[in-house]
């Protein structure tokens, strides 16, 4: 494939094994400057990044994320923070009082922009040959994470990202298959029947992948059912409310 960006993105994988080699300061600065160019709602720039290289601090973050070794062994950990504190300052300068953090739309804006930032951050890091993994477990102990990051009201850690030099085994790991493209991309209208058929086909394809790799992984339906049939990070709402995210669209 001649397009290096397409090749990189189509071959991306979550890297959970790192060599321990450092991430250079120059690379990290470029990664952050590049991620900052990510699109965002109304140019509000309501995302901040908090990073650390400190091994003790990374170990603490790993502990708060359920003891994840992939976090503990990373060279850099980046927290992607929804930052309506910044926009509150701008709103005050503009002579008004901010309410966005107390609305459903505010949660949509923050979550969408955090996802866009995460993708830009990972793409930039991976262009230098580093490996990354998205860490949703930053919300597992959300109040403790908020305290560790020293976050003011109107801010919240939406997701984390590890960065490090991948081991050869991690680089050579096979790509997991995705759901059939015709049940992912639909023209004009949503086709629930096609989506359902895609789930069934993917369940079989993923089972074959697991067998070929000898991987001790749950099936697609089993994993989704195990997590999405319950509230698995119960601290999220309480921690967000403590930070001023009220979801009271009557303001």
Long-range contacts (C-beta under 8 A, 24 or more apart in sequence): 8-123, 8-126, 8-127, 9-123, 11-175, 12-122, 12-123, 12-126, 13-170, 13-173, 13-175, 13-176, 14-132, 14-133, 14-134, 15-131, 15-132, 15-133, 15-162, 15-164, 15-166, 15-170, 15-171, 16-69, 16-70, 16-133, 16-170, 17-70, 17-73, 17-166, 17-167, 17-169, 17-170, 18-73, 18-74, 18-75, 18-131, 18-162, 18-164, 18-165, 18-166, 18-167, 18-170, 19-164, 19-165, 19-166, 19-167, 20-73, 20-75, 20-164, 20-165, 21-75, 21-164, 21-165, 22-75, 22-165, 23-53, 23-75, 23-76, 23-130, 23-163, 23-164, 23-165, 27-128, 27-130, 28-76, 28-163, 30-124, 30-128, 31-121, 31-124, 31-125, 31-128, 31-163, 32-121, 34-120, 34-124, 35-117, 35-120, 35-121, 35-124, 37-120, 38-113, 38-116, 38-117, 38-119, 38-120, 38-121, 39-116, 40-113, 40-116, 40-117, 41-109, 41-112, 41-113, 44-86, 44-87, 44-90, 44-109, 44-113, 45-86, 45-87, 46-82, 46-83, 46-84, 46-86, 46-87, 46-109, 46-110, 46-113, 47-80, 47-81, 47-82, 47-83, 47-110, 47-113, 47-114, 47-117, 48-81, 48-83, 48-86, 48-155, 49-78, 49-79, 49-80, 49-81, 49-117, 49-121, 50-78, 50-79, 50-81, 50-149, 50-157, 51-76, 51-77, 51-78, 51-79, 52-76, 52-77, 57-148, 60-148, 61-138, 61-145, 61-148, 61-160, 64-137, 64-138, 64-140, 64-141, 64-144, 64-145, 64-148, 65-135, 65-137, 65-138, 65-140, 65-141, 65-160, 66-137, 66-140, 68-135, 68-137, 70-133, 70-135, 70-162, 71-135, 71-137, 71-160, 71-162, 73-164, 74-162, 74-163, 74-164, 75-163, 75-164, 75-165, 76-162, 76-163, 76-164, 77-135, 77-160, 77-161, 77-162, 77-163, 78-121, 78-160, 78-161, 78-162, 78-163, 79-138, 79-145, 79-149, 79-157, 79-160, 80-114, 80-117, 80-118, 80-121, 80-157, 80-158, 80-159, 80-160, 80-161, 81-114, 81-149, 81-151, 81-155, 81-156, 81-157, 81-158, 82-110, 82-111, 82-113, 82-114, 82-155, 82-156, 82-157, 82-158, 83-154, 83-155, 84-110, 84-154, 84-155, 84-244, 85-152, 85-153, 85-154, 85-155, 88-154, 98-154, 99-251, 101-154, 101-244, 101-245, 101-246, 102-244, 102-245, 102-246, 102-247, 102-248, 102-249, 102-251, 103-247, 103-248, 103-249, 103-251, 104-247, 104-249, 105-249, 106-245, 107-245, 107-247, 110-156, 110-158, 111-158, 114-158, 114-159, 115-158, 115-159, 118-159, 118-161, 121-161, 122-161, 125-161, 125-163, 129-165, 129-166, 130-163, 130-164, 130-165, 130-166, 131-162, 131-163, 131-164, 131-165, 131-166, 131-170, 131-171, 132-161, 132-162, 132-163, 133-161, 133-162, 134-159, 134-160, 134-161, 135-159, 135-160, 135-161, 135-162, 136-160, 136-233, 137-233, 139-233, 139-235, 139-236, 139-239, 140-233, 140-235, 141-235, 142-233, 142-235, 142-236, 142-238, 142-239, 142-240, 143-235, 143-238, 143-239, 143-242, 145-239, 146-239, 146-242, 146-243, 151-243, 153-243, 153-244, 154-243, 154-244, 154-245, 155-243, 156-239, 156-240, 156-243, 156-245, 174-209, 174-213, 176-206, 176-209, 177-202, 177-205, 177-206, 177-209, 178-202
